[in-house]
Amino acid sequence: METTVAEDQAAGPGRPLAPRGALAVARLLRLPGGRARRWAAWCAMPPLAVVSVVVLCRATDTDGITPVPQLLAFLPWLLVPAALGLLLSAAARWPLGCGWALAAAAATGWFIQPYDGGSPPEPHGPVLARLRVMTANLEFGQAGEGLLSALRRERPDLVAVQECDTRCASALDSAAVRRAYPYRSVALGDSAAAGSAILSRHPLTRAEGVRGTLRMPGAVVRVAGQRLRMQVAHPMPPMPGQLDLWRTELGRLRAYADGRGEEPTLIAGDFNATQDHAAFRAVLDTGLRDSARAAGVPRTPSWPSATAPLLGAQIDHVLVSRALRPRTARFLDLPHTDHRALLVELDLYGPRG
């Protein structure tokens, strides 16, 4: 069998010749020659490693440890480090790096697709009412005036407010707001971020809310003779050192959703999670529909408002059960808050027959 000089030298005196396939694999795995090319290959590794770890966690349905949950919130933007890794690998003429980058980009692109989960089938039966539902995080109560302006302009029927402090509660207790929203449930907390509120044009009865570090009140609203369960969502964010608390409070929201029974149900608020977080997908997997996804805007960022809609994450959601069919969804800019408000229009269906 004929061999090249390089192969003879690789085999060495007294050693058996390596198969051609093994040599090809060795060349593929070996970093490129030349100082500049080798440096480019080394520089390609960190961004590709970060993308690979995050996408692997997404694929295995886990949120992992810090910083994976934080990076999962911005999963579409992982295409940027994947592209950087591809450019560096191409500059280094490193086949393995190019393949690695293309695989990482393809996997990221696959998971950018809107998550469907266990979305319920379309409702049937009579449409009892058309509802406009708004959720708004006021960032320590600073966006109170912006909220009042949006209420006058958009006239939602149901409103979920997060980070409602004493100033916010006083503003919502004004005569004008009480005339527009005579029914409400306000739960103030021990900090400006802890309070939440529900406003309603329809008769409302307070119900036990989901327990959390921040207040998450619940209510039963009577609309056209139909009971509608409403729950505010505001779990703690996935901060380093607090991931277990974040998972626990999202788990309580999941338990609420899973135990809702047959009554129409909506959960609205700042979930501090996106569709790329396993803990949030677990809530959707109970059969709830994400209104923004159903209305065709599944990845429109709602936070942080300073960079949205160009850059950000959609962490503000209105989730609805089968009896509520989303028609439209719009994100609204409010001054003095780091969140955008979400306004959705829903059809409330009655039972069939």
Secondary structure, DSSP 8 states (H G I E B T S, - for coil): ----HHHHHHH-TT-----HHHHHHHHHHS--SSHHHHHHHHHHHHHHHHHHHHHHHHHTT---STTHHHHHTTGGGGHHHHHHHHHHHHHHT-HHHHHHHHHHHHHHHHHHS---TT------S-EEEEEEEEEEE-TTTTTHHHHHHHHHHH--SEEEEES--HHHHHHHTSHHHHHH--EEEEE--SSTTT-EEEEESS-EEEE-----SS---EEEEEETTEEEEEEEE------TT-HHHHHHHHHHHHHHHHT-TTS-EEEEEE-S--TTSHHHHHHHTTT-EEHHHHTT-TT---B-TTTTTTS-B--EEEEE-TTEEEEEEEEE--TT-SS-EEEEEEEEE----
